[in-house]
Structures are given as C-alpha cells and as structure tokens.
C-alpha cells in the first residue's frame, strides 16, 4: 500500500490488480459498430470500439465487473465482463410522427 498527503488530505492507494477484457460490439445485423462507449460500471475505466467493433478495457481482477455499452440510436446494455465477449446492440426505433 502506498500512502501520501496532498494539501493536508491523506490519501491511500493500493497497487490495483486488473485484468484486460477484450470483445466485439455489433449491431442487430451482425455488422461491427465503431465508436460505442464501453465503461466499467461503478469504475473509472472507459474506452470506445474501433472500426472493427473491437475493444479492450481493464477491469478489477478478482471481482465480477460489469461493462456498460452505450451508443447513440441504440439501446444501452450492462453486461458482466467476460474475455472474448460478443455484444449485440439493438437500434432504437422511434415512432414516426406526422406534422
């Protein structure tokens, strides 16, 4: 454990153990989605999918971490993190309104 003081505030930080989770995000037609936000629920790690829909993110080791997937126009999902996970996001269909 490492302890230090900043401007009178006492802070303690442990050498956090993490594991890398990788996966792919696709749409309902199985096409890769680029730019999907992937975040550790109740954590600080955040990333986005690449052009092939792939992502890698560090999650706390030993814990069951959940990842939150969000993308404009699609329903968000929260899923337990597993290595090689494959996530399919569904488009949000908005009702057509006549003016």
ABEGO torsion letter per residue (X at the ends): XBBBBBGGBBBBBBBBBBBBBBBBBBBAAGBBBBGBBBBBBGBABBBBBBAAGBBBBBBBBGBBBBBBBBBBGBBBBBBBBBBGBBBBBBBBBBBBBBX
